Amino acid sequence: MHEIHEGQCGMCAHFGEHHAEQPKLVQIRVKHEAPEDMLDECGHPRHASLHLQVTPLSSCDGFEPAQAA
């Protein structure tokens, strides 16, 4: 497991945005930990057409904090 910090994709509202209520994503945001091999979609409007798959450790300038669970 990797520790996730504010500013990284795992803590962003756009990480797995289309299924944000999934228990796996909620746990990442609550515990600030994610599996090493996890990938999920980036739903940020600037990136949506690219269909990016990112890790929870990734980051970009479009970070928006996810709502508290």
Phi, psi and omega in degrees: 000145177247144176282134182250137182242161175305135181102346178263156186306323181300337180256007183266144178298338183270350179284114183064029188308325185278357175213043187297339181275359180299133183308323180300317180288322178298317180296323177300316183286331179281313184270346183059037177224146179216150177296149182299326188260013184282138172228146174208170184283150171257118182263012181300134183306326179290339185249350188306318183292343180274344181054048182294141170248122184233162175269162175298339180277346181294170178201163174203175180286352181267015182304133172227124183302137175289150176294146177296139181287000000 
